[in-house]
Amino acid sequence: MLKIQVVGPGCSNCQRLEALCREVVEEEGWAAQIDKVTDVNQFADLGIFMTPGLVVNNEVVSSGKIPVKATLKNWLRDRLSAHN
């Protein structure tokens, strides 16, 4: 199972990243827990210094940008196979 954290204050980019994560997970049929982290005091603890940020299975995979769908799918697939 993937543990996905979308990190950001709730801006439109953060919302788009969360929606994209949900879309990819649903399309692929992967088991995932998707959480939003909006508390700015937690950003640095997670290793995120620019938002939106993406943390998958406790690893920062993106910060300060929204990846294209194919890239996100590859990142998640890599983390899923490494987890199994």
C-alpha positions as CSV (number, residue, x, y, z in Angstrom):
1,M,0.0,0.0,0.0
2,L,1.1,3.5,-0.8
3,K,1.2,6.2,1.8
4,I,0.9,9.5,-0.1
5,Q,1.1,12.9,1.6
6,V,0.3,16.0,-0.4
7,V,2.0,18.9,1.4
8,G,0.9,22.5,1.0
9,P,-1.3,25.2,2.5
10,G,-4.3,24.3,0.3
11,C,-3.5,26.4,-2.7
12,S,-4.8,25.5,-6.2
13,N,-1.6,23.7,-7.1
14,C,-1.8,21.6,-4.0
15,Q,-5.4,20.7,-4.8
16,R,-4.4,19.8,-8.4
17,L,-1.6,17.6,-7.1
18,E,-4.0,15.8,-4.7
19,A,-6.5,15.3,-7.5
20,L,-3.9,13.9,-9.8
21,C,-2.7,11.5,-7.2
22,R,-6.2,10.3,-6.6
23,E,-6.8,9.9,-10.3
24,V,-3.6,7.8,-10.9
25,V,-4.3,5.6,-7.9
26,E,-7.9,5.0,-9.0
27,E,-6.9,4.3,-12.6
28,E,-4.2,1.8,-11.6
29,G,-6.3,0.2,-8.9
30,W,-3.6,0.6,-6.3
31,A,-4.3,0.6,-2.5
32,A,-3.3,4.0,-1.2
33,Q,-3.8,6.3,1.7
34,I,-3.7,9.9,0.6
35,D,-3.4,12.6,3.2
36,K,-3.1,16.3,3.0
37,V,-0.6,18.0,5.2
38,T,-1.6,21.7,5.5
39,D,0.2,22.6,8.8
40,V,3.2,24.7,7.7
41,N,5.0,23.7,10.9
42,Q,5.2,20.1,9.6
43,F,6.5,21.0,6.1
44,A,10.2,21.2,7.0
45,D,9.9,18.1,9.2
46,L,8.8,16.2,6.1
47,G,11.6,17.7,4.0
48,I,9.4,20.0,2.0
49,F,10.6,23.6,1.6
50,M,8.6,24.5,-1.5
51,T,5.0,23.6,-2.1
52,P,3.3,21.7,-3.4
53,G,5.2,18.8,-2.0
54,L,4.7,15.1,-2.5
55,V,5.9,12.5,0.1
56,V,5.4,8.8,-0.8
57,N,6.1,6.1,1.8
58,N,8.1,8.7,3.9
59,E,10.3,9.7,0.9
60,V,10.1,13.2,-0.7
61,V,9.6,12.7,-4.4
62,S,8.6,16.2,-5.5
63,S,8.8,19.7,-4.1
64,G,7.7,23.0,-5.7
65,K,6.0,21.6,-8.8
66,I,3.2,19.4,-10.2
67,P,4.5,16.5,-12.2
68,V,2.9,15.4,-15.4
69,K,0.6,12.4,-15.0
70,A,3.0,9.8,-16.6
71,T,5.9,10.9,-14.3
72,L,3.7,10.7,-11.2
73,K,2.5,7.2,-12.3
74,N,6.1,6.1,-12.6
75,W,7.1,7.5,-9.2
76,L,4.2,5.8,-7.5
77,R,4.8,2.5,-9.3
78,D,8.5,2.6,-8.3
79,R,7.6,3.2,-4.6
80,L,4.9,0.5,-4.7
81,S,7.4,-2.1,-6.1
82,A,10.1,-1.1,-3.6
83,H,7.6,-1.5,-0.8
84,N,6.5,-5.0,-1.8
